[in-house]
Amino acid sequence: MPTEIFILGGAQTDFGRNIEREGGGMFELFRDVAEAAFVATGIEPKEVETGHVGNFVGELFAGQGQLGGFFGHVHPDMAGIPTSRHEAACASGSIAILAASAEIEVGRYGLAMVLGIELMRNVPGQRAAEYLGSAAWAGHEAQEARYLWPYMFSNVAAEYEERFGLDRAHLRGISEIAFSNAKRNPNSQTRKWEITSEHFADNDEFNPPIEGSLRKADCGQVTDGAAAIFLASREVAERYAKRRGIALESIPRLKGWGHSTAPLAYSTKVNASRGQPYVFPTVRKAMMDALGRAEMADIYACDGVEVHDCFSITEYMAIDHFGITPPGESWRAVEDGTIALGGKLPVNPSGGLIGLGHPVGATGVRMALDAWRQVTGNAGDYQVEGAKNFATFNVGGSATTSVSFVVGV
């Protein structure tokens, strides 16, 4: 019987904040989310036995590494605990969760604080794009691109179009759902944006082209943000439940996980998958491993999913790879309302990366926190009614690192 990993809750920052304009930096973001997580859960700093940080490019955006050293500055009771930082591009937060889970599974520690963080709005957009481009194979691919990641994922759209056919109206539909859901989320970067149908149309003024076929509305938001969760062993969770006067069974568990890493170069991945049903077989593997470990027959055993929509085409890819539709038929789930809030299997009720925002190192932790919110009935206006199991999918690079979790009660 695998060791159970319990999620005791956590917190995230408001993804609408611009930390530099507030006069702060990486530490202030780190401190704010850690303190909010302690308040939200009632956990005390002295109880934390180990700390893990997910962060991609703190050295580039903020000139700051060694992020685990911030725990002791948040509270002196955490000075001296073992900490580590984890990097896997946009999947850094999920890798931090996996590492903390492993420590609990082998019995080293009983309570871990996992914190994901990225400071990104302190530099011009072009420079941010260059920094984020380090998740591709530097000097080997996308040399002609101005904005590397929109360029790379425009290639994914072209790949879908070549293999299956692709109607851009379905990508617009994904973005429309994301922005609509984000209006319900009090932490979303775009919740106060004035958005009309023209912002999703082929309108160069309101929805300008970015790279290739992708326009502004297809793209996730560059964001300052952080998220934190607490992972616990059964023994710690039992004590926590008793102290809080709740049933142990009401505390969500990490029921399943999947993790795969493909070759770094985009062309290597897509060339290898030609003639196969899925564009990214390693993405499919991570998702199916998570469902399998959770002893679920398919994705419809879950009540919703939070997926990595860094671009609308990424969510389109996640839909068929998760098995929401057959390969190449993701459009069906857009057209029939399956993925909408209130649909058969809502996707990104939080607003996702397009609507909520994408502080790179925080996204995997934020997804797990949103899964916790959903299965505990704490998602507020974007709650999926009666949710008991939620899946996540977090990707780094051009589907290089894939991590999927199933969180449930």
Salt bridges, closest charged atoms under 4 A:
GLU4 OE1 - ARG234 NE 2.70
GLU4 OE2 - ARG253 NH1 3.52
ASP14 OD2 - ARG191 NH2 2.82
GLU22 OE1 - ARG17 NH2 2.71
ASP32 OD2 - ARG17 NH2 2.95
ASP32 OD1 - ARG31 NH2 3.09
GLU44 OE1 - LYS46 NZ 3.56
GLU47 OE1 - ARG243 NH1 2.87
GLU59 OE2 - ARG85 NH1 2.64
ASP77 OD2 - HIS75 ND1 3.64
GLU103 OE1 - HIS52 NE2 2.70
GLU159 OE2 - ARG163 NE 2.86
GLU159 OE1 - ARG274 NH2 2.92
GLU161 OE1 - ARG168 NH1 3.07
ASP202 OD1 - ARG172 NH1 3.96
ASP202 OD1 - ARG215 NE 3.34
ASP204 OD1 - ARG215 NH1 2.82
GLU235 OE2 - ARG239 NH1 3.43
GLU238 OE2 - ARG234 NH1 3.45
ASP289 OD2 - LYS285 NZ 2.70
GLU306 OE1 - ARG366 NH1 2.91
ASP320 OD1 - HIS321 ND1 2.64
GLU329 OE1 - ARG332 NE 2.69
GLU335 OE2 - HIS170 NE2 2.87
ASP370 OD2 - ARG366 NH1 3.02
ASP370 OD1 - ARG373 NH1 3.11
